Structures are given as structure tokens and as C-alpha cells.
Amino acid sequence: MPQERRRASARRGEKYSSTKSTTIAGDNQRSARELWNNLLPWPVMAALSAVVAVAAGWMLAASLTMLGWSEAMSIPVRSPIRLAAQFWLSANFARVDIGGVSLSIAPLGLTLLLLLINLSMAGVAAGHSLPEQPDEESRWKVSLSIGAAFGLSYAAAAAALAFYWEDGPTALGALPGALAVGLAAGVWGTGRAVGWRPSLEAWTRRLPLWLQALPRSLGAGLAAVALGSCVAFVASLVANRDRFDVINVTLQATTIGAVLLLVAQLLWLPNFLIWGVSWVCGAGFGLGPDAWVTPLANQSGVLPALPIFAVVPEAGEASGWMALWLLIPVAAGALSAWVLLKSLDLPPTRPDVTAVIGALAGLALSVAVIAVSAISGGDLGHVHLVGLGPELLSLLLLAPPIMGFSGVITGVVVGLRSWIGRPVAPQAVDVPPSEDVESLLDVDEQAETDAQDPPEDDA
């Protein structure tokens, strides 16, 4: 008995201590939140977090430029620092002038890294500027408020950086891209920190069902064209590996130079893959005023001495087999239509209705492809390398018919399968009146009686 009492008292002590420790931890966290809120209100904390995000992104770019400066330390240190600021601004879709060369092609790889940094800093701003976790109904307001303050501060810091290292017009040109990047990352990062998961159900409840299921359809189609672009890029790189090796040998880069060259190409690799999407759709991409590349014909011009440009085929007409790459947008449009129709879970529907739904899926996918392609191009100079990137006009003329038509065919096939396999409704049978039924029953009973007792023979 004494031993059992000691065990019970020990269990009560453990329960009390765990409850007490939890309470103390919660009080400490609450007091820390209140302290931060008193020292730095949320607008100030959001602004400081945005400035820290700008500094972190600039330092990331400076780590590359300073590594290159270590190979040529005779250059003033101000030059690599300014180059890092220009590189950071270009990742925020600003046009910069580097050594007399106009650069407006955003390195989308670096843009993605900046988005990750901004997401983290926006979460830090939300976590240290709120006295307590907001309730579920007000989380969206908190996310939008802190995210807007973060985005505006981020854009202001980008404009100040551009004004210091460039000039007034460049500073104004840096505002739109930095504002878009800052707002997107600020609202998203703050929402993650406060537990706000924006649900489109309440906003799209009044929309047609096909519009509610459209994001999943677009995701499937974009994944298909992205995979096709990666396959085309790797296939072209393997086919032109000799030129790739020749360019590497010609550059004669040192170890640090080779590392910097590899990192720079990786930062622009998402741009090349998006150009590949335009290429597999038949529109191709431009490499200057008089140079373009399509699956069926190529016209090469002056290209930068970078190994990644070895994927560009030689000038002239291509083999007719290259037209098979056009099956990728066809498959993407069909997949997008099929996912949309399966997401709707329609009853047996006429093929003309499913064809219209499939066409809408293919057309929506083409619009998404054109929108993504529009942010991947730009200029790399003033004369020769102007207008690099997807041929948007050709893409506008080719992508909607290809993807829309494949969506129509998919919709017709899905509609025919469901329409032919639909259950047939039972047909109505005419039932005679009740008196006729009784007479028929009497006749049947008399027939059964005669069958059981056959009449005797008169003989």
C-alpha cells in the first residue's frame, strides 16, 4: 500500500509539472510576443523584415560577384558590389545596364531563390509582431495587412538600391517587378505563419463547376509541356555535345571561372526550359532580330559564348521527323481536358457538351503557357541580342488551335464512352384493366385444371 501511494503521488506530480511547464512555456511565448509588439509594431517589423530580405538577396548575389572578383582583384571592389546590386535588380524584372550592355532577361532561378528568402522573412515578421495568434476569421486580414506592408517596403528598398547604383529612370523601372515579388511572397509567407490557408471554395461557389476544377486541369497540362521541354532540351544537348565541349575548351576558364559559369547558366536554366515549351509548341524562340529556332527550321545569328547555347541547332531546315515534337502540346491539351472532365464527375453527357468543356480546358492551358512564356524573355544588348525568348505572336497563333483541338477530340471521346455506356431506362408496359386481369387469371386456372384432370373418353 505505501508503495502504491508513492506511485500515485509521483504520477500526480508528473502531471502537475508537465501542466505547469506547458503553462510557463505558453506564458513565456506570449510575453515574448508582447515584448516584440511593444518594441516593434507590426508595420515597423514588416518593413524591417523586407529590408533584411533585400540585404540577404543582395548578399547572395554578391557572393557570386565577389568570387569572380577574387580572380581579378585589380578591379576596384566597388565594381563587383555594384554588379551584385544590378544582378539582384534583374532578378526582380528590372532592366539594368551592365558594362554598356542592356540586360532585361530576369534570371528566374535567382528569382525563385529570392522568393524563398522573402517567404521566410515575411513569416518572421508575422511571428514577432503579433501579440497573439489571430482568430480564424481575422487571419486573412492580418495576412493581407502584413503582406502589403512587406511588399511595399520591399519595393521601396529595391527602388532605393536601384537609385543608388543606377539612376532615376532605372529606379522607377525597378518598382513594378519588385512590388509583384514582394507582395506575392509577403502575403503567402504571412499566411503560412498565421495559419491562413486561402480557400477558393467560398469565392468560386457561384462559378460553374468547370471553372472550379480548372486549376487542377491547368496544373496537369503545364506539367506535361514542362516535361516535354526538359526532354527536348536534354535531347538537343546530347545531339550537340561536340559543340558543347568545343565552347568549354575555347573559354579556357579557371576553376573559379568554371564554377561561376556553371552557376550563371543554372540561374538562367528556367528561362531556357520555358523557351523549350514555346519550341515544342511549334512557335520556337528568337535569338535576335534575324535569328530564330523552331522544330522545322532554324536561322542562327550571333550567340553568346556560353556552353548552354550549344543546344541551338545549326541554321537550315530540320528533318521532317522533328514535327513529332508537336505531339507534346497535343498530349498536354488532351491531358488537361481529360483531367477537367474527370474532376467534374459528370453523369452520362452528350459528346457535344463534353467537346465544349474539353475545348475550354485546352484554350485555358494555351493562355497559361503564353502567360508564363511572356516573363522569360528580354534583351541581352542593344543590337544583336535583342528580343531573346519565345516568339509570343507565333505562340498566340499556334498554341490555342493545337491545344484547343486536342481538348475537343478528348471531350468527344470521353462523351461517346459515357453516352454509349449509359444505362437504358426501362420501357413502360401497358397493363390491362383489373377486370381483364381477373378474367385472364380465371382462364389460366381453368387451363391448369384441365391439364391436371384430362376428360374421360366417351368410348
Secondary structure, 3 states (H helix, E strand, C coil): CHHHHHHHHHHHHHHHHHHHHHHHHHHHHHHHHHHHHHHCCHHHHHHHHHHHHHHHHHHHHHHHHHHHHCCCCCCCCHHHHHHHHHHHHHHCCCCEEECCEEECCCCHHHHHHHHHHHHHHHHHHHHHHCCCCCCHHHHHHHHHHHHHHHHHHHHHHHHHHHHHHCCHHHHHHHHHHHHHHHHHHHHHHHHHHHCCCCCCHHHHCCCCHHHHCHHHHHHHHHHHHHHHHHHHHHHHHHHCHHHHHHHHHHHCCCHHHHHHHHHHHHHCHHHHHHHHHHHHCCCCEECCCCCEECCCEEECCCCCCCHHHHHCCCCEECCHHHHHHHHHHHHHHHHHHHHHHHHHCCCCCCHHHHHHHHHHHHHHHHHHHHHHHHCCCECECCCCCCCEEECHHHHHHHHHHHHHHHHHHHHHHHHHHHHHCCCCCCCCCCCCCHHHHHHHHHHHHHHHHHHHCCCCCCC
